[in-house]
Amino acid sequence: QDEKNNRVNIIGHVDKYDTVVIKKTPKKLAHAKLAKEDGFDIIVDEDIVKEMILMHHVTFDNKPMGGYCVDFVNFFESDTDYYLVMEYVGSYNLLQFTQKA
């Protein structure tokens, strides 16, 4: 099976959100802290479970005023993958946003 890095899919209406993003991460790569790039294994410091915990906290337990954080929607898993569902806010990441600002 060809394992890929995180995959992001944008889908329509879920709960109160017009559009959400589903980030899919293979468990095998997440546990090994690896990503695949051009056929090579690359060590990464990314953890989808920690990301979920932090997003849940700022969405439900400590929501900042102004609504400037992406909302956590859901988290689930299959036998092989983790899925993080979050609010869709645009087609750029935080690094791209800060570089543009």
C-alpha positions as a Markdown table, in Angstrom:
| # | Residue | x | y | z |
|---|---|---|---|---|
| 1 | Gln | 0.0 | 0.0 | 0.0 |
| 2 | Asp | 1.3 | 3.4 | -1.0 |
| 3 | Glu | 1.2 | 5.6 | 2.1 |
| 4 | Lys | 0.8 | 9.3 | 1.6 |
| 5 | Asn | 1.4 | 12.3 | 3.9 |
| 6 | Asn | -1.6 | 14.2 | 5.3 |
| 7 | Arg | -4.4 | 14.5 | 2.8 |
| 8 | Val | -6.8 | 17.4 | 3.1 |
| 9 | Asn | -10.2 | 17.2 | 1.6 |
| 10 | Ile | -12.7 | 20.1 | 1.5 |
| 11 | Ile | -16.4 | 19.1 | 1.7 |
| 12 | Gly | -19.7 | 20.9 | 2.0 |
| 13 | His | -22.1 | 21.6 | 4.9 |
| 14 | Val | -21.4 | 19.9 | 8.3 |
| 15 | Asp | -23.3 | 21.0 | 11.4 |
| 16 | Lys | -23.2 | 24.9 | 11.5 |
| 17 | Tyr | -20.3 | 25.1 | 9.0 |
| 18 | Asp | -20.9 | 25.7 | 5.3 |
| 19 | Thr | -17.6 | 24.1 | 4.5 |
| 20 | Val | -15.2 | 21.9 | 6.5 |
| 21 | Val | -11.7 | 20.4 | 5.9 |
| 22 | Ile | -10.9 | 16.8 | 6.7 |
| 23 | Lys | -7.3 | 16.1 | 7.4 |
| 24 | Lys | -6.4 | 12.4 | 7.0 |
| 25 | Thr | -3.2 | 11.1 | 8.4 |
| 26 | Pro | -2.0 | 7.4 | 8.2 |
| 27 | Lys | -1.6 | 6.0 | 11.7 |
| 28 | Lys | 1.6 | 4.2 | 10.7 |
| 29 | Leu | 3.3 | 7.5 | 9.7 |
| 30 | Ala | 1.9 | 9.5 | 12.6 |
| 31 | His | 3.2 | 7.1 | 15.2 |
| 32 | Ala | 6.6 | 6.9 | 13.5 |
| 33 | Lys | 6.7 | 10.8 | 13.1 |
| 34 | Leu | 7.3 | 10.3 | 9.4 |
| 35 | Ala | 6.1 | 11.9 | 6.2 |
| 36 | Lys | 6.8 | 10.7 | 2.6 |
| 37 | Glu | 8.2 | 13.0 | 0.1 |
| 38 | Asp | 9.5 | 12.0 | -3.4 |
| 39 | Gly | 9.8 | 8.4 | -2.1 |
| 40 | Phe | 11.8 | 9.3 | 0.9 |
| 41 | Asp | 10.9 | 9.1 | 4.6 |
| 42 | Ile | 11.2 | 12.4 | 6.3 |
| 43 | Ile | 11.1 | 12.9 | 10.1 |
| 44 | Val | 8.4 | 15.4 | 11.1 |
| 45 | Asp | 7.5 | 17.1 | 14.3 |
| 46 | Glu | 3.7 | 16.9 | 13.7 |
| 47 | Asp | 1.2 | 15.1 | 15.8 |
| 48 | Ile | -2.5 | 15.1 | 14.6 |
| 49 | Val | -3.7 | 13.9 | 18.0 |
| 50 | Lys | -2.0 | 16.8 | 19.8 |
| 51 | Glu | -3.4 | 19.1 | 17.1 |
| 52 | Met | -6.9 | 17.8 | 17.8 |
| 53 | Ile | -6.5 | 18.3 | 21.6 |
| 54 | Leu | -5.3 | 21.9 | 21.1 |
| 55 | Met | -8.0 | 22.7 | 18.6 |
| 56 | His | -10.7 | 21.3 | 20.8 |
| 57 | His | -9.4 | 23.4 | 23.7 |
| 58 | Val | -9.5 | 26.7 | 21.8 |
| 59 | Thr | -12.9 | 25.8 | 20.3 |
| 60 | Phe | -14.8 | 24.7 | 23.4 |
| 61 | Asp | -12.8 | 25.4 | 26.6 |
| 62 | Asn | -11.0 | 28.7 | 25.9 |
| 63 | Lys | -12.6 | 30.3 | 22.8 |
| 64 | Pro | -10.7 | 33.5 | 22.0 |
| 65 | Met | -12.8 | 36.6 | 21.4 |
| 66 | Gly | -13.0 | 37.7 | 17.8 |
| 67 | Gly | -13.3 | 34.2 | 16.2 |
| 68 | Tyr | -9.8 | 34.2 | 14.7 |
| 69 | Cys | -9.0 | 30.6 | 15.4 |
| 70 | Val | -10.1 | 27.7 | 13.2 |
| 71 | Asp | -12.8 | 25.7 | 14.9 |
| 72 | Phe | -12.5 | 22.0 | 15.7 |
| 73 | Val | -15.5 | 20.1 | 14.4 |
| 74 | Asn | -14.8 | 16.4 | 14.9 |
| 75 | Phe | -12.1 | 13.7 | 15.2 |
| 76 | Phe | -12.4 | 10.1 | 14.4 |
| 77 | Glu | -10.2 | 7.2 | 13.3 |
| 78 | Ser | -10.3 | 4.0 | 11.2 |
| 79 | Asp | -8.1 | 1.0 | 11.6 |
| 80 | Thr | -5.4 | 2.7 | 9.5 |
| 81 | Asp | -6.0 | 6.5 | 9.6 |
| 82 | Tyr | -6.8 | 9.5 | 11.8 |
| 83 | Tyr | -9.3 | 12.1 | 10.6 |
| 84 | Leu | -9.4 | 15.7 | 11.9 |
| 85 | Val | -12.4 | 17.7 | 10.8 |
| 86 | Met | -12.1 | 21.5 | 11.1 |
| 87 | Glu | -13.7 | 24.6 | 9.9 |
| 88 | Tyr | -12.6 | 25.7 | 6.4 |
| 89 | Val | -11.3 | 29.3 | 6.4 |
| 90 | Gly | -9.4 | 29.5 | 3.1 |
| 91 | Ser | -6.9 | 27.9 | 0.8 |
| 92 | Tyr | -3.7 | 28.9 | 2.6 |
| 93 | Asn | -1.9 | 27.8 | 5.7 |
| 94 | Leu | -0.6 | 29.9 | 8.7 |
| 95 | Leu | 2.9 | 30.2 | 7.2 |
| 96 | Gln | 1.5 | 31.5 | 3.9 |
| 97 | Phe | -0.8 | 33.9 | 5.8 |
| 98 | Thr | 2.1 | 35.3 | 7.9 |
| 99 | Gln | 4.3 | 35.7 | 4.9 |
| 100 | Lys | 1.6 | 37.6 | 3.1 |
| 101 | Ala | 0.9 | 39.9 | 6.1 |
